[in-house]
Amino acid sequence: MALLDNIRRLSENVRRRQPNTRGEQATKNALILPFLDALGYDIFDPTEVHPEYIADFAKKRPSGPSEKVDYAIYLNGMPIMFFECKSADVEPNLHNGQLQRYFNATPSVKVAVVTNGIRYLFFTDLEEPNIMDSKAFFEFDVLAFSERDVETLEAFSKAFFDAALVRQRAEDIIYTGKVTGYVNELLRNPSESFTRFLLDEINITTGRLTAKRLEKFVPIVKKAIQSTLLEMATRSIKQETYDPVHQAPAAAVGTPPQPSAPRPAAESQPDVGKGVVTTVEELEAFEIIQRICADSTLKDKPEVQYLDAVNYFGLNIGNRRKWFMRLFFDGRRKAVVTRLAVERASPLVPGFEIEPAPENIGKSRVYIAGLKDLERLRPLVLLAYEEEVKRAEASSEDDDAPAAAAEPLRH
């Protein structure tokens, strides 16, 4: 997806520029205009990206010029989206009703966006036609997004924008989000009614299903759900790691075919001997971290692998001893542990709670809310990965040094 590549590049630029961006105008130039450009709009064409848009009905301020919208986005000569911009250090909230007045009086505009260059809040008129809702139907965070978020964002790009479908897409986003959240919670923590439904469907019990008997089945159902989801996720990962284009040549007659192996090495596996169950969330985190490490500037980049242990999910570069990150997702609070000292890690994770980790598990521990935060930890992930690669290379050179020194003694 071309947009995904554009947004990833934009995210890196925003991450680099944000600390030095002060004020609304600087935010527009450094963060917001590049976002519109990534969506395919010509930011240098005022007939497409109209800055400081003033409508005929605009209210005159008592002590200044008329109210205006920071940007009006045009397609086919008609405004379709309004953008209200805030400074990067200000929360993107509606406050004075100006954007609502413009939206309500401009029927061709179906989307209004409030942004600080990092978070983009999308509004439309789901509750009442031509009356802007007070609650956003979609939020996009340039520093913490998933591929699914970008797929949703693509509907507002120049190539895919369709005013007639905005309302339907907004409803889909809201309803799908609510159903997904409910199903996600249901699968992680099966309710009593859901457990009853499953047991009735498979006719696994006889007689009356009392509360005491039901309580016995709840952990069994939860384990069965996790195993099923894990199998589905593992199958998907294996399919992606095979190369469908470059097939091995056909074997000669009489030669038994050699099975091709998926790229992840045997190190990437749960420690099944200890009863470890790898969750779908952990595998999704593994994919995110793999993707981040692939962007490392190192010349030789070892493949990221995982080994799931009883207490944590470990990321390594080919050997369990060569780990660079450990994920603790089973406790009350999710945490990421690295081998970096707190003094080195802290500047890389602004806005996150960080503390020294217990000596037996690592050096620094960062608390996160969920998977989306991993993208915001990109600088930390990259440094932890690169430091472990360098440590492994140095260790390898040390191992080779005695042999090299002994070389002249050979006859």
KENUBA-167853 format. One record per residue (C-alpha): residue number from 1; residue in three letters; x, y, z. Coordinates in steps of 0.1 Angstrom, whole numbers. Layout:
# residues N
rec i = NUM aa = ala X = X Y = Y Z = Z $
...
***
This chain:
# residues 411
rec i = 1 aa = met X = 0 Y = 0 Z = 0 $
rec i = 2 aa = ala X = 16 Y = 33 Z = -12 $
rec i = 3 aa = leu X = -2 Y = 53 Z = 16 $
rec i = 4 aa = leu X = 13 Y = 30 Z = 43 $
rec i = 5 aa = asp X = 48 Y = 38 Z = 30 $
rec i = 6 aa = asn X = 40 Y = 75 Z = 29 $
rec i = 7 aa = ile X = 27 Y = 75 Z = 64 $
rec i = 8 aa = arg X = 56 Y = 56 Z = 78 $
rec i = 9 aa = arg X = 80 Y = 81 Z = 63 $
rec i = 10 aa = leu X = 58 Y = 109 Z = 76 $
rec i = 11 aa = ser X = 58 Y = 93 Z = 111 $
rec i = 12 aa = glu X = 96 Y = 93 Z = 112 $
rec i = 13 aa = asn X = 98 Y = 130 Z = 101 $
rec i = 14 aa = val X = 72 Y = 140 Z = 127 $
rec i = 15 aa = arg X = 90 Y = 121 Z = 154 $
rec i = 16 aa = arg X = 122 Y = 140 Z = 145 $
rec i = 17 aa = arg X = 106 Y = 174 Z = 141 $
rec i = 18 aa = gln X = 81 Y = 174 Z = 170 $
rec i = 19 aa = pro X = 105 Y = 184 Z = 198 $
rec i = 20 aa = asn X = 115 Y = 216 Z = 178 $
rec i = 21 aa = thr X = 80 Y = 226 Z = 166 $
rec i = 22 aa = arg X = 65 Y = 255 Z = 185 $
rec i = 23 aa = gly X = 34 Y = 274 Z = 177 $
rec i = 24 aa = glu X = 5 Y = 268 Z = 153 $
rec i = 25 aa = gln X = 22 Y = 281 Z = 122 $
rec i = 26 aa = ala X = 53 Y = 260 Z = 127 $
rec i = 27 aa = thr X = 30 Y = 230 Z = 133 $
rec i = 28 aa = lys X = 12 Y = 236 Z = 100 $
rec i = 29 aa = asn X = 44 Y = 238 Z = 80 $
rec i = 30 aa = ala X = 63 Y = 210 Z = 97 $
rec i = 31 aa = leu X = 36 Y = 185 Z = 105 $
rec i = 32 aa = ile X = 2 Y = 191 Z = 90 $
rec i = 33 aa = leu X = 10 Y = 201 Z = 54 $
rec i = 34 aa = pro X = 32 Y = 170 Z = 50 $
rec i = 35 aa = phe X = 2 Y = 149 Z = 62 $
rec i = 36 aa = leu X = -20 Y = 164 Z = 35 $
rec i = 37 aa = asp X = 7 Y = 158 Z = 10 $
rec i = 38 aa = ala X = 9 Y = 121 Z = 21 $
rec i = 39 aa = leu X = -28 Y = 118 Z = 15 $
rec i = 40 aa = gly X = -22 Y = 129 Z = -21 $
rec i = 41 aa = tyr X = -35 Y = 165 Z = -20 $
rec i = 42 aa = asp X = -14 Y = 192 Z = -38 $
rec i = 43 aa = ile X = -4 Y = 215 Z = -9 $
rec i = 44 aa = phe X = 10 Y = 240 Z = -34 $
rec i = 45 aa = asp X = -23 Y = 244 Z = -52 $
rec i = 46 aa = pro X = -47 Y = 268 Z = -34 $
rec i = 47 aa = thr X = -76 Y = 255 Z = -55 $
rec i = 48 aa = glu X = -71 Y = 221 Z = -38 $
rec i = 49 aa = val X = -56 Y = 230 Z = -4 $
rec i = 50 aa = his X = -71 Y = 264 Z = 5 $
rec i = 51 aa = pro X = -54 Y = 280 Z = 35 $
rec i = 52 aa = glu X = -73 Y = 303 Z = 59 $
rec i = 53 aa = tyr X = -106 Y = 297 Z = 42 $
rec i = 54 aa = ile X = -132 Y = 324 Z = 49 $
rec i = 55 aa = ala X = -168 Y = 318 Z = 39 $
rec i = 56 aa = asp X = -194 Y = 345 Z = 30 $
rec i = 57 aa = phe X = -213 Y = 338 Z = 62 $
rec i = 58 aa = ala X = -183 Y = 341 Z = 84 $
rec i = 59 aa = lys X = -189 Y = 360 Z = 117 $
rec i = 60 aa = lys X = -169 Y = 391 Z = 122 $
rec i = 61 aa = arg X = -149 Y = 391 Z = 154 $
rec i = 62 aa = pro X = -154 Y = 422 Z = 176 $
rec i = 63 aa = ser X = -118 Y = 430 Z = 177 $
rec i = 64 aa = gly X = -103 Y = 415 Z = 145 $
rec i = 65 aa = pro X = -109 Y = 397 Z = 112 $
rec i = 66 aa = ser X = -137 Y = 373 Z = 103 $
rec i = 67 aa = glu X = -136 Y = 337 Z = 116 $
rec i = 68 aa = lys X = -118 Y = 313 Z = 93 $
rec i = 69 aa = val X = -109 Y = 276 Z = 88 $
rec i = 70 aa = asp X = -72 Y = 268 Z = 87 $
rec i = 71 aa = tyr X = -75 Y = 246 Z = 56 $
rec i = 72 aa = ala X = -104 Y = 238 Z = 32 $
rec i = 73 aa = ile X = -97 Y = 207 Z = 10 $
rec i = 74 aa = tyr X = -113 Y = 210 Z = -25 $
rec i = 75 aa = leu X = -121 Y = 183 Z = -50 $
rec i = 76 aa = asn X = -138 Y = 191 Z = -83 $
rec i = 77 aa = gly X = -141 Y = 227 Z = -73 $
rec i = 78 aa = met X = -161 Y = 220 Z = -41 $
rec i = 79 aa = pro X = -149 Y = 220 Z = -5 $
rec i = 80 aa = ile X = -151 Y = 185 Z = 10 $
rec i = 81 aa = met X = -131 Y = 187 Z = 42 $
rec i = 82 aa = phe X = -122 Y = 213 Z = 68 $
rec i = 83 aa = phe X = -91 Y = 212 Z = 89 $
rec i = 84 aa = glu X = -87 Y = 232 Z = 122 $
rec i = 85 aa = cys X = -51 Y = 232 Z = 134 $
rec i = 86 aa = lys X = -36 Y = 235 Z = 168 $
rec i = 87 aa = ser X = -1 Y = 239 Z = 180 $
rec i = 88 aa = ala X = 18 Y = 206 Z = 185 $
rec i = 89 aa = asp X = 19 Y = 210 Z = 222 $
rec i = 90 aa = val X = -19 Y = 216 Z = 225 $
rec i = 91 aa = glu X = -46 Y = 189 Z = 227 $
rec i = 92 aa = pro X = -67 Y = 188 Z = 195 $
rec i = 93 aa = asn X = -101 Y = 196 Z = 211 $
rec i = 94 aa = leu X = -131 Y = 215 Z = 199 $
rec i = 95 aa = his X = -135 Y = 246 Z = 220 $
rec i = 96 aa = asn X = -151 Y = 277 Z = 203 $
rec i = 97 aa = gly X = -177 Y = 263 Z = 179 $
rec i = 98 aa = gln X = -161 Y = 279 Z = 149 $
rec i = 99 aa = leu X = -155 Y = 246 Z = 130 $
rec i = 100 aa = gln X = -190 Y = 234 Z = 137 $
rec i = 101 aa = arg X = -205 Y = 266 Z = 123 $
rec i = 102 aa = tyr X = -185 Y = 263 Z = 91 $
rec i = 103 aa = phe X = -194 Y = 226 Z = 88 $
rec i = 104 aa = asn X = -231 Y = 231 Z = 95 $
rec i = 105 aa = ala X = -233 Y = 259 Z = 68 $
rec i = 106 aa = thr X = -214 Y = 241 Z = 41 $
rec i = 107 aa = pro X = -234 Y = 211 Z = 28 $
rec i = 108 aa = ser X = -206 Y = 199 Z = 4 $
rec i = 109 aa = val X = -183 Y = 193 Z = 34 $
rec i = 110 aa = lys X = -188 Y = 159 Z = 49 $
rec i = 111 aa = val X = -156 Y = 157 Z = 71 $
rec i = 112 aa = ala X = -141 Y = 181 Z = 96 $
rec i = 113 aa = val X = -107 Y = 174 Z = 112 $
rec i = 114 aa = val X = -91 Y = 188 Z = 143 $
rec i = 115 aa = thr X = -54 Y = 182 Z = 147 $
rec i = 116 aa = asn X = -22 Y = 192 Z = 164 $
rec i = 117 aa = gly X = -1 Y = 175 Z = 137 $
rec i = 118 aa = ile X = 2 Y = 143 Z = 157 $
rec i = 119 aa = arg X = -34 Y = 133 Z = 165 $
rec i = 120 aa = tyr X = -61 Y = 138 Z = 139 $
rec i = 121 aa = leu X = -97 Y = 137 Z = 150 $
rec i = 122 aa = phe X = -123 Y = 131 Z = 123 $
rec i = 123 aa = phe X = -159 Y = 144 Z = 126 $
rec i = 124 aa = thr X = -190 Y = 141 Z = 105 $
rec i = 125 aa = asp X = -228 Y = 143 Z = 109 $
rec i = 126 aa = leu X = -240 Y = 109 Z = 120 $
rec i = 127 aa = glu X = -264 Y = 121 Z = 147 $
rec i = 128 aa = glu X = -282 Y = 147 Z = 126 $
rec i = 129 aa = pro X = -277 Y = 156 Z = 89 $
rec i = 130 aa = asn X = -256 Y = 187 Z = 83 $
rec i = 131 aa = ile X = -250 Y = 191 Z = 120 $
rec i = 132 aa = met X = -215 Y = 183 Z = 130 $
rec i = 133 aa = asp X = -212 Y = 157 Z = 158 $
rec i = 134 aa = ser X = -195 Y = 166 Z = 190 $
rec i = 135 aa = lys X = -177 Y = 133 Z = 191 $
rec i = 136 aa = ala X = -151 Y = 121 Z = 166 $
rec i = 137 aa = phe X = -158 Y = 89 Z = 147 $
rec i = 138 aa = phe X = -121 Y = 82 Z = 140 $
rec i = 139 aa = glu X = -88 Y = 92 Z = 154 $
rec i = 140 aa = phe X = -54 Y = 87 Z = 137 $
rec i = 141 aa = asp X = -22 Y = 91 Z = 156 $
rec i = 142 aa = val X = 8 Y = 96 Z = 134 $
rec i = 143 aa = leu X = 32 Y = 83 Z = 160 $
rec i = 144 aa = ala X = 11 Y = 52 Z = 170 $
rec i = 145 aa = phe X = -9 Y = 35 Z = 142 $
rec i = 146 aa = ser X = -16 Y = 1 Z = 128 $
rec i = 147 aa = glu X = -19 Y = -10 Z = 92 $
rec i = 148 aa = arg X = -57 Y = -12 Z = 98 $
rec i = 149 aa = asp X = -57 Y = 25 Z = 109 $
rec i = 150 aa = val X = -39 Y = 34 Z = 76 $
rec i = 151 aa = glu X = -65 Y = 14 Z = 56 $
rec i = 152 aa = thr X = -92 Y = 35 Z = 73 $
rec i = 153 aa = leu X = -73 Y = 67 Z = 67 $
rec i = 154 aa = glu X = -71 Y = 58 Z = 30 $
rec i = 155 aa = ala X = -108 Y = 66 Z = 26 $
rec i = 156 aa = phe X = -99 Y = 103 Z = 32 $
rec i = 157 aa = ser X = -71 Y = 104 Z = 6 $
rec i = 158 aa = lys X = -75 Y = 122 Z = -27 $
rec i = 159 aa = ala X = -76 Y = 90 Z = -46 $
rec i = 160 aa = phe X = -103 Y = 73 Z = -26 $
rec i = 161 aa = phe X = -124 Y = 101 Z = -11 $
rec i = 162 aa = asp X = -161 Y = 98 Z = -19 $
rec i = 163 aa = ala X = -185 Y = 122 Z = -1 $
rec i = 164 aa = ala X = -215 Y = 100 Z = -7 $
rec i = 165 aa = leu X = -198 Y = 72 Z = 13 $
rec i = 166 aa = val X = -185 Y = 92 Z = 42 $
rec i = 167 aa = arg X = -215 Y = 86 Z = 64 $
rec i = 168 aa = gln X = -215 Y = 48 Z = 57 $
rec i = 169 aa = arg X = -178 Y = 46 Z = 64 $
rec i = 170 aa = ala X = -181 Y = 65 Z = 96 $
rec i = 171 aa = glu X = -208 Y = 41 Z = 108 $
rec i = 172 aa = asp X = -187 Y = 11 Z = 98 $
rec i = 173 aa = ile X = -157 Y = 25 Z = 118 $
rec i = 174 aa = ile X = -178 Y = 32 Z = 149 $
rec i = 175 aa = tyr X = -198 Y = -1 Z = 148 $
rec i = 176 aa = thr X = -169 Y = -23 Z = 138 $
rec i = 177 aa = gly X = -148 Y = -7 Z = 166 $
rec i = 178 aa = lys X = -175 Y = -14 Z = 192 $
rec i = 179 aa = val X = -181 Y = -50 Z = 181 $
rec i = 180 aa = thr X = -144 Y = -57 Z = 178 $
rec i = 181 aa = gly X = -138 Y = -44 Z = 213 $
rec i = 182 aa = tyr X = -166 Y = -64 Z = 227 $
rec i = 183 aa = val X = -155 Y = -96 Z = 209 $
rec i = 184 aa = asn X = -119 Y = -90 Z = 219 $
rec i = 185 aa = glu X = -129 Y = -88 Z = 256 $
rec i = 186 aa = leu X = -152 Y = -117 Z = 253 $
rec i = 187 aa = leu X = -125 Y = -140 Z = 239 $
rec i = 188 aa = arg X = -100 Y = -129 Z = 265 $
rec i = 189 aa = asn X = -124 Y = -132 Z = 294 $
rec i = 190 aa = pro X = -154 Y = -154 Z = 284 $
rec i = 191 aa = ser X = -185 Y = -144 Z = 302 $
rec i = 192 aa = glu X = -208 Y = -168 Z = 320 $
rec i = 193 aa = ser X = -235 Y = -165 Z = 293 $
rec i = 194 aa = phe X = -210 Y = -171 Z = 265 $
rec i = 195 aa = thr X = -197 Y = -201 Z = 283 $
rec i = 196 aa = arg X = -232 Y = -215 Z = 287 $
rec i = 197 aa = phe X = -239 Y = -209 Z = 250 $
rec i = 198 aa = leu X = -208 Y = -228 Z = 239 $
rec i = 199 aa = leu X = -215 Y = -257 Z = 262 $
rec i = 200 aa = asp X = -251 Y = -259 Z = 250 $
rec i = 201 aa = glu X = -240 Y = -258 Z = 214 $
rec i = 202 aa = ile X = -215 Y = -287 Z = 216 $
rec i = 203 aa = asn X = -237 Y = -306 Z = 241 $
rec i = 204 aa = ile X = -208 Y = -314 Z = 263 $
rec i = 205 aa = thr X = -226 Y = -317 Z = 296 $
rec i = 206 aa = thr X = -256 Y = -337 Z = 308 $
rec i = 207 aa = gly X = -281 Y = -326 Z = 334 $
rec i = 208 aa = arg X = -285 Y = -292 Z = 349 $
rec i = 209 aa = leu X = -256 Y = -268 Z = 344 $
rec i = 210 aa = thr X = -252 Y = -253 Z = 378 $
rec i = 211 aa = ala X = -231 Y = -222 Z = 386 $
rec i = 212 aa = lys X = -205 Y = -245 Z = 403 $
rec i = 213 aa = arg X = -202 Y = -267 Z = 372 $
rec i = 214 aa = leu X = -201 Y = -237 Z = 350 $
rec i = 215 aa = glu X = -172 Y = -222 Z = 370 $
rec i = 216 aa = lys X = -151 Y = -254 Z = 362 $
rec i = 217 aa = phe X = -156 Y = -249 Z = 325 $
rec i = 218 aa = val X = -147 Y = -212 Z = 323 $
rec i = 219 aa = pro X = -108 Y = -217 Z = 323 $
rec i = 220 aa = ile X = -112 Y = -247 Z = 298 $
rec i = 221 aa = val X = -132 Y = -225 Z = 274 $
rec i = 222 aa = lys X = -106 Y = -197 Z = 278 $
rec i = 223 aa = lys X = -77 Y = -220 Z = 271 $
rec i = 224 aa = ala X = -95 Y = -235 Z = 241 $
rec i = 225 aa = ile X = -102 Y = -200 Z = 226 $
rec i = 226 aa = gln X = -65 Y = -190 Z = 231 $
rec i = 227 aa = ser X = -53 Y = -222 Z = 214 $
rec i = 228 aa = thr X = -76 Y = -217 Z = 185 $
rec i = 229 aa = leu X = -66 Y = -180 Z = 180 $
rec i = 230 aa = leu X = -29 Y = -190 Z = 184 $
rec i = 231 aa = glu X = -32 Y = -217 Z = 157 $
rec i = 232 aa = met X = -49 Y = -193 Z = 133 $
rec i = 233 aa = ala X = -23 Y = -166 Z = 139 $
rec i = 234 aa = thr X = 6 Y = -191 Z = 136 $
rec i = 235 aa = arg X = -8 Y = -204 Z = 103 $
rec i = 236 aa = ser X = -11 Y = -169 Z = 90 $
rec i = 237 aa = ile X = 25 Y = -160 Z = 99 $
rec i = 238 aa = lys X = 38 Y = -193 Z = 83 $
rec i = 239 aa = gln X = 19 Y = -185 Z = 51 $
rec i = 240 aa = glu X = 35 Y = -151 Z = 50 $
rec i = 241 aa = thr X = 70 Y = -164 Z = 56 $
rec i = 242 aa = tyr X = 69 Y = -188 Z = 27 $
rec i = 243 aa = asp X = 81 Y = -173 Z = -6 $
rec i = 244 aa = pro X = 53 Y = -182 Z = -31 $
rec i = 245 aa = val X = 73 Y = -168 Z = -61 $
rec i = 246 aa = his X = 107 Y = -184 Z = -58 $
rec i = 247 aa = gln X = 98 Y = -221 Z = -57 $
rec i = 248 aa = ala X = 125 Y = -247 Z = -55 $
rec i = 249 aa = pro X = 132 Y = -266 Z = -88 $
rec i = 250 aa = ala X = 113 Y = -298 Z = -93 $
rec i = 251 aa = ala X = 131 Y = -328 Z = -79 $
rec i = 252 aa = ala X = 144 Y = -355 Z = -102 $
rec i = 253 aa = val X = 125 Y = -387 Z = -107 $
rec i = 254 aa = gly X = 131 Y = -410 Z = -78 $
rec i = 255 aa = thr X = 144 Y = -382 Z = -55 $
rec i = 256 aa = pro X = 122 Y = -375 Z = -26 $
rec i = 257 aa = pro X = 110 Y = -339 Z = -25 $
rec i = 258 aa = gln X = 127 Y = -317 Z = 1 $
rec i = 259 aa = pro X = 102 Y = -297 Z = 21 $
rec i = 260 aa = ser X = 108 Y = -260 Z = 22 $
rec i = 261 aa = ala X = 111 Y = -245 Z = 56 $
rec i = 262 aa = pro X = 96 Y = -212 Z = 68 $
rec i = 263 aa = arg X = 121 Y = -185 Z = 75 $
rec i = 264 aa = pro X = 116 Y = -181 Z = 113 $
rec i = 265 aa = ala X = 141 Y = -204 Z = 130 $
rec i = 266 aa = ala X = 134 Y = -230 Z = 156 $
rec i = 267 aa = glu X = 142 Y = -204 Z = 183 $
rec i = 268 aa = ser X = 109 Y = -187 Z = 175 $
rec i = 269 aa = gln X = 86 Y = -209 Z = 196 $
rec i = 270 aa = pro X = 69 Y = -212 Z = 229 $
rec i = 271 aa = asp X = 86 Y = -232 Z = 257 $
rec i = 272 aa = val X = 59 Y = -258 Z = 254 $
rec i = 273 aa = gly X = 77 Y = -281 Z = 279 $
rec i = 274 aa = lys X = 68 Y = -257 Z = 306 $
rec i = 275 aa = gly X = 32 Y = -253 Z = 296 $
rec i = 276 aa = val X = 36 Y = -219 Z = 280 $
rec i = 277 aa = val X = 7 Y = -206 Z = 259 $
rec i = 278 aa = thr X = 17 Y = -179 Z = 233 $
rec i = 279 aa = thr X = -11 Y = -154 Z = 229 $
rec i = 280 aa = val X = -23 Y = -137 Z = 197 $
rec i = 281 aa = glu X = -14 Y = -104 Z = 213 $
rec i = 282 aa = glu X = 22 Y = -115 Z = 218 $
rec i = 283 aa = leu X = 25 Y = -127 Z = 182 $
rec i = 284 aa = glu X = 11 Y = -93 Z = 170 $
rec i = 285 aa = ala X = 37 Y = -76 Z = 192 $
rec i = 286 aa = phe X = 64 Y = -98 Z = 176 $
rec i = 287 aa = glu X = 53 Y = -88 Z = 141 $
rec i = 288 aa = ile X = 54 Y = -51 Z = 151 $
rec i = 289 aa = ile X = 89 Y = -53 Z = 166 $
rec i = 290 aa = gln X = 101 Y = -74 Z = 136 $
rec i = 291 aa = arg X = 89 Y = -46 Z = 113 $
rec i = 292 aa = ile X = 106 Y = -19 Z = 134 $
rec i = 293 aa = cys X = 139 Y = -37 Z = 135 $
rec i = 294 aa = ala X = 138 Y = -42 Z = 98 $
rec i = 295 aa = asp X = 142 Y = -4 Z = 95 $
rec i = 296 aa = ser X = 175 Y = -5 Z = 114 $
rec i = 297 aa = thr X = 204 Y = 13 Z = 96 $
rec i = 298 aa = leu X = 228 Y = -16 Z = 105 $
rec i = 299 aa = lys X = 245 Y = -32 Z = 75 $
rec i = 300 aa = asp X = 240 Y = -68 Z = 88 $
rec i = 301 aa = lys X = 207 Y = -72 Z = 105 $
rec i = 302 aa = pro X = 200 Y = -106 Z = 122 $
rec i = 303 aa = glu X = 165 Y = -118 Z = 120 $
rec i = 304 aa = val X = 144 Y = -111 Z = 151 $
rec i = 305 aa = gln X = 131 Y = -143 Z = 167 $
rec i = 306 aa = tyr X = 111 Y = -150 Z = 198 $
rec i = 307 aa = leu X = 111 Y = -175 Z = 227 $
rec i = 308 aa = asp X = 80 Y = -175 Z = 249 $
rec i = 309 aa = ala X = 87 Y = -183 Z = 286 $
rec i = 310 aa = val X = 65 Y = -187 Z = 315 $
rec i = 311 aa = asn X = 67 Y = -151 Z = 328 $
rec i = 312 aa = tyr X = 76 Y = -132 Z = 297 $
rec i = 313 aa = phe X = 77 Y = -131 Z = 259 $
rec i = 314 aa = gly X = 114 Y = -126 Z = 248 $
rec i = 315 aa = leu X = 127 Y = -111 Z = 216 $
rec i = 316 aa = asn X = 162 Y = -122 Z = 205 $
rec i = 317 aa = ile X = 186 Y = -123 Z = 175 $
rec i = 318 aa = gly X = 189 Y = -161 Z = 171 $
rec i = 319 aa = asn X = 197 Y = -173 Z = 206 $
rec i = 320 aa = arg X = 178 Y = -169 Z = 239 $
rec i = 321 aa = arg X = 209 Y = -154 Z = 255 $
rec i = 322 aa = lys X = 211 Y = -127 Z = 228 $
rec i = 323 aa = trp X = 178 Y = -111 Z = 239 $
rec i = 324 aa = phe X = 171 Y = -74 Z = 235 $
rec i = 325 aa = met X = 135 Y = -70 Z = 247 $
rec i = 326 aa = arg X = 111 Y = -89 Z = 270 $
rec i = 327 aa = leu X = 74 Y = -83 Z = 270 $
rec i = 328 aa = phe X = 54 Y = -88 Z = 302 $
rec i = 329 aa = phe X = 17 Y = -88 Z = 290 $
rec i = 330 aa = asp X = 1 Y = -112 Z = 316 $
rec i = 331 aa = gly X = 2 Y = -89 Z = 346 $
rec i = 332 aa = arg X = -21 Y = -61 Z = 358 $
rec i = 333 aa = arg X = 1 Y = -37 Z = 338 $
rec i = 334 aa = lys X = 18 Y = -43 Z = 305 $
rec i = 335 aa = ala X = 55 Y = -36 Z = 304 $
rec i = 336 aa = val X = 85 Y = -38 Z = 281 $
rec i = 337 aa = val X = 120 Y = -46 Z = 296 $
rec i = 338 aa = thr X = 153 Y = -39 Z = 278 $
rec i = 339 aa = arg X = 190 Y = -42 Z = 286 $
rec i = 340 aa = leu X = 194 Y = -5 Z = 283 $
rec i = 341 aa = ala X = 201 Y = 15 Z = 314 $
rec i = 342 aa = val X = 173 Y = 38 Z = 325 $
rec i = 343 aa = glu X = 195 Y = 69 Z = 318 $
rec i = 344 aa = arg X = 198 Y = 58 Z = 281 $
rec i = 345 aa = ala X = 163 Y = 46 Z = 277 $
rec i = 346 aa = ser X = 144 Y = 75 Z = 293 $
rec i = 347 aa = pro X = 150 Y = 102 Z = 266 $
rec i = 348 aa = leu X = 137 Y = 77 Z = 240 $
rec i = 349 aa = val X = 103 Y = 73 Z = 256 $
rec i = 350 aa = pro X = 89 Y = 107 Z = 265 $
rec i = 351 aa = gly X = 54 Y = 105 Z = 280 $
rec i = 352 aa = phe X = 59 Y = 69 Z = 293 $
rec i = 353 aa = glu X = 65 Y = 57 Z = 328 $
rec i = 354 aa = ile X = 99 Y = 42 Z = 331 $
rec i = 355 aa = glu X = 118 Y = 27 Z = 360 $
rec i = 356 aa = pro X = 148 Y = 4 Z = 367 $
rec i = 357 aa = ala X = 139 Y = -32 Z = 361 $
rec i = 358 aa = pro X = 146 Y = -60 Z = 387 $
rec i = 359 aa = glu X = 182 Y = -72 Z = 382 $
rec i = 360 aa = asn X = 172 Y = -107 Z = 372 $
rec i = 361 aa = ile X = 150 Y = -96 Z = 342 $
rec i = 362 aa = gly X = 168 Y = -66 Z = 327 $
rec i = 363 aa = lys X = 178 Y = -30 Z = 333 $
rec i = 364 aa = ser X = 149 Y = -7 Z = 323 $
rec i = 365 aa = arg X = 111 Y = -13 Z = 324 $
rec i = 366 aa = val X = 86 Y = 9 Z = 304 $
rec i = 367 aa = tyr X = 49 Y = 6 Z = 311 $
rec i = 368 aa = ile X = 26 Y = 6 Z = 281 $
rec i = 369 aa = ala X = -12 Y = 6 Z = 275 $
rec i = 370 aa = gly X = -13 Y = -17 Z = 246 $
rec i = 371 aa = leu X = 2 Y = -28 Z = 212 $
rec i = 372 aa = lys X = -2 Y = 7 Z = 197 $
rec i = 373 aa = asp X = 23 Y = 20 Z = 221 $
rec i = 374 aa = leu X = 50 Y = -2 Z = 206 $
rec i = 375 aa = glu X = 52 Y = 21 Z = 175 $
rec i = 376 aa = arg X = 57 Y = 50 Z = 198 $
rec i = 377 aa = leu X = 86 Y = 31 Z = 214 $
rec i = 378 aa = arg X = 103 Y = 27 Z = 180 $
rec i = 379 aa = pro X = 135 Y = 46 Z = 190 $
rec i = 380 aa = leu X = 138 Y = 24 Z = 221 $
rec i = 381 aa = val X = 132 Y = -8 Z = 201 $
rec i = 382 aa = leu X = 158 Y = 1 Z = 175 $
rec i = 383 aa = leu X = 185 Y = 11 Z = 200 $
rec i = 384 aa = ala X = 179 Y = -21 Z = 221 $
rec i = 385 aa = tyr X = 181 Y = -42 Z = 190 $
rec i = 386 aa = glu X = 212 Y = -25 Z = 175 $
rec i = 387 aa = glu X = 230 Y = -26 Z = 209 $
rec i = 388 aa = glu X = 224 Y = -64 Z = 211 $
rec i = 389 aa = val X = 236 Y = -69 Z = 176 $
rec i = 390 aa = lys X = 268 Y = -50 Z = 184 $
rec i = 391 aa = arg X = 272 Y = -69 Z = 216 $
rec i = 392 aa = ala X = 269 Y = -102 Z = 198 $
rec i = 393 aa = glu X = 294 Y = -91 Z = 171 $
rec i = 394 aa = ala X = 319 Y = -80 Z = 198 $
rec i = 395 aa = ser X = 315 Y = -113 Z = 216 $
rec i = 396 aa = ser X = 321 Y = -132 Z = 184 $
rec i = 397 aa = glu X = 353 Y = -113 Z = 177 $
rec i = 398 aa = asp X = 365 Y = -120 Z = 213 $
rec i = 399 aa = asp X = 359 Y = -157 Z = 207 $
rec i = 400 aa = asp X = 380 Y = -156 Z = 175 $
rec i = 401 aa = ala X = 408 Y = -136 Z = 191 $
rec i = 402 aa = pro X = 427 Y = -165 Z = 208 $
rec i = 403 aa = ala X = 427 Y = -185 Z = 176 $
rec i = 404 aa = ala X = 441 Y = -156 Z = 157 $
rec i = 405 aa = ala X = 468 Y = -150 Z = 182 $
rec i = 406 aa = ala X = 478 Y = -187 Z = 182 $
rec i = 407 aa = glu X = 480 Y = -187 Z = 144 $
rec i = 408 aa = pro X = 518 Y = -179 Z = 141 $
rec i = 409 aa = leu X = 527 Y = -209 Z = 164 $
rec i = 410 aa = arg X = 513 Y = -234 Z = 139 $
rec i = 411 aa = his X = 539 Y = -253 Z = 118 $
***
